[in-house]
Amino acid sequence: MASHCKFWLPKKKRFCANSPLFDSPFCGNHTQRSDAQWIPCPIDPSHSVLEENLQSHLNRCPLLKQAQSLSCQPFYQKGINSGREDEEEEGEEMDVVPKDSIFTSEMKRSAVYAMSAPRFLELIAKIKSVHASICNSIPDSFRIPEACSIWTNREVDKESERDADVSAVVEFGAGRGYLTQMLADCYGIKKVLLVERKSYKLKADRSLRQKESLVLERLRIDIEDLNLNAVESLQGVGYMAIGKHLCGPATDVTLRCCIRQQSNENTDAQSQASCYLRGLAIATCCHHLCQWKNYINKRYISELGFTKEDFNAISWFTSWAVDADHGAEFSVTDCSAQLEIMSEKKEGGRSQNYAELEI
């Protein structure tokens, strides 16, 4: 039996020096395996494990201890902020939605390509009509940068004294926590709660803890599983909710997390013990990742005349390279004209669809 792995390392111009497996000429790192043998870890799908080693891996997965500890915390409630596909009324009890029910960008694109040309044109016309009506209802002063700046400064001056007594700041999707650090440096925040599901190196926590009179707490938890009312340090405390780069549905679950304590189901005793929202500032991004099941205002979308399928198409439209010709030989106007021609034609009795548009 060979004493070394038989895998050749081209850059080092030698064989691998590791010991081979008992029944293979290669070591564990270089044994050839098909992708079908690898499955996502049930505890943390961000890494994979060999199917044959699944049971042993579950007993020693590095995140097992953390998952067990988290499930015992009073603020952990699986899927409390995730929403559901068929929710109608705000405040209804939410069902936990399996993660494999996510409507991916590829699925959204396939659905759009399967649309008939008339259906596609109808959706585009509806989007333009709704957009025009909404824009007309926005006061001009909010759309003019100079006027908006003056209004903002006036409101800041008027409310600065009242907002000076905000007891805590909760940052959702905090990452390393440098946004909170800047706010603490500028405004002298006294209590900080960082919510982040991942672990990071080079966090701002160390410098934040060095600040006198600042109380810092970090919760490693997914926002959709966080019951903010059950966080002991926030009991009866007014807080500001902030977040930057809350991609797609993360914005929706954050909003649902913040407004949940205002549900009519809370008793007076619960309301007194619960935290309450004083203000909110979120920088949204990655709208193409938005999911209907997580979206917080389905009733509003429905009242505008859009369906779940329309929502999925619109969210996909917000991704890159779908809103212009990007150097093509014809303009977007020509594309619309060609679609209109296609909508009036039938080839062999079959209507053409959006995917058949020749670009």
C-alpha positions, -999 to 999 in steps of 0.1 A, spaced: 0 0 0 13 34 -9 25 56 20 15 88 3 -14 102 -16 -11 97 -53 -26 131 -62 -1 152 -83 2 188 -73 12 207 -105 23 239 -88 45 221 -63 56 195 -89 52 166 -65 26 142 -50 5 151 -21 23 142 12 -9 132 31 -16 96 40 -41 78 17 -74 64 29 -75 27 37 -94 17 5 -81 44 -19 -47 56 -33 -58 92 -24 -61 111 8 -95 124 21 -89 158 4 -83 143 -30 -106 113 -32 -129 117 -62 -165 120 -53 -196 130 -72 -216 161 -63 -246 138 -57 -229 125 -25 -228 159 -9 -259 173 8 -265 206 28 -260 203 65 -295 204 82 -281 225 110 -264 251 88 -271 248 50 -241 271 42 -218 241 43 -222 206 28 -214 171 41 -211 137 26 -244 118 28 -227 87 42 -212 108 71 -244 128 79 -252 112 112 -217 115 126 -215 151 114 -247 161 131 -232 151 164 -201 172 159 -212 201 137 -195 233 150 -229 250 149 -248 223 168 -240 237 202 -250 272 191 -283 260 176 -292 241 208 -283 272 229 -304 295 207 -335 273 208 -335 277 246 -335 315 245 -368 332 253 -365 356 223 -362 327 198 -394 318 180 -390 300 148 -404 319 118 -423 345 139 -415 373 114 -414 353 82 -449 358 71 -469 334 49 -481 330 14 -518 336 21 -518 361 50 -547 386 48 -548 405 80 -519 422 98 -513 405 132 -525 370 122 -506 341 135 -479 332 111 -471 297 98 -435 287 94 -427 286 57 -400 260 46 -369 276 32 -371 255 1 -403 273 -9 -383 304 -19 -391 316 -54 -356 320 -69 -346 346 -95 -343 317 -121 -379 307 -114 -390 343 -117 -372 347 -150 -387 315 -164 -422 327 -154 -417 360 -172 -403 343 -203 -434 320 -203 -458 350 -205 -476 356 -237 -468 389 -255 -502 405 -247 -499 395 -210 -464 409 -208 -476 442 -224 -506 444 -201 -483 440 -170 -459 467 -183 -488 491 -189 -502 484 -155 -468 491 -139 -465 524 -157 -500 535 -148 -496 527 -111 -461 544 -110 -476 576 -126 -505 577 -101 -482 572 -71 -457 598 -82 -484 624 -87 -496 618 -51 -462 626 -36 -459 663 -25 -434 683 -47 -415 695 -17 -405 659 -10 -392 654 -45 -371 685 -47 -337 679 -30 -334 715 -17 -369 716 -2 -364 681 13 -332 692 29 -348 723 44 -377 703 57 -355 676 72 -333 701 90 -363 719 104 -377 687 117 -344 676 132 -341 709 151 -377 706 163 -374 670 175 -338 670 187 -346 676 223 -375 650 224 -354 624 206 -324 629 229 -340 605 254 -341 575 231 -329 547 254 -316 522 229 -306 515 193 -312 481 176 -293 475 145 -306 447 123 -282 429 100 -254 445 120 -225 426 104 -194 439 121 -213 468 138 -194 498 124 -226 517 116 -236 515 153 -201 526 162 -204 557 141 -238 566 157 -224 560 192 -194 583 184 -217 610 170 -248 609 193 -237 593 225 -260 563 224 -263 545 258 -276 511 249 -269 491 217 -284 458 205 -268 442 174 -287 415 156 -268 394 131 -271 357 121 -235 353 110 -202 354 129 -176 380 118 -140 388 126 -127 424 131 -160 435 147 -165 469 163 -176 453 195 -143 457 212 -141 495 207 -178 498 216 -173 480 249 -145 504 258 -170 533 258 -180 543 293 -217 541 301 -225 522 269 -243 488 272 -237 465 243 -255 432 235 -251 411 204 -276 385 194 -266 359 168 -300 350 154 -319 352 121 -342 383 122 -372 362 111 -368 341 143 -364 371 167 -392 380 192 -380 415 202 -405 417 230 -388 388 248 -353 404 249 -349 411 286 -326 441 281 -353 459 260 -382 454 284 -402 486 286 -375 505 266 -381 528 236 -357 521 208 -346 532 173 -344 505 147 -317 509 120 -302 487 93 -282 491 61 -282 466 32 -311 446 44 -313 426 12 -348 418 -2 -370 400 24 -347 410 52 -364 444 51 -398 429 54 -389 406 83 -373 435 101 -404 457 98 -426 428 110 -402 423 139 -404 460 149 -442 464 146 -452 431 162 -454 445 197 -481 469 185 -505 440 178 -539 443 194 -535 409 209 -512 423 236 -527 428 270 -520 460 290 -495 441 312 -477 428 281 -477 463 265 -460 478 296 -433 451 296 -427 452 259 -403 475 241 -417 501 218 -405 516 185 -395 553 185 -381 555 150 -368 535 121 -342 540 93 -334 512 68 -314 512 36 -330 486 14 -312 468 -14 -314 437 -37 -351 441 -45 -349 412 -69 -346 389 -38 -380 400 -24 -404 371 -17 -442 372 -17 -444 351 15 -422 377 34 -437 409 19 -453 429 47 -479 448 28 -496 423 5 -530 440 8 -515 472 -6 -501 454 -36 -534 436 -42 -553 469 -40 -531 483 -68 -543 454 -89 -512 432 -88 -512 395 -82 -486 373 -66 -473 364 -101 -471 401 -109 -451 407 -78 -426 380 -86 -422 395 -121 -418 430 -109 -392 420 -83 -373 402 -111 -375 434 -132 -355 452 -106 -324 431 -111 -295 441 -134 -297 444 -172 -334 443 -177 -344 480 -180 -324 492 -210 -310 480 -244 -274 480 -230 -258 487 -264 -281 466 -285 -287 477 -321 -323 487 -314 -339 508 -288 -362 499 -260 -390 517 -279 -384 494 -309 -386 464 -285 -420 475 -273 -432 480 -309 -420 445 -318 -439 431 -288 -471 449 -299 -467 434 -334 -462 400 -319 -493 404 -297 -513 408 -329 -498 379 -348 -502 342 -344 -480 316 -359 -498 284 -367 -526 293 -343 -502 296 -314 -496 329 -296 -460 340 -292 -446 346 -258 -421 370 -243 -392 345 -246 -397 343 -284 -388 380 -289 -357 380 -311 -331 404 -298 
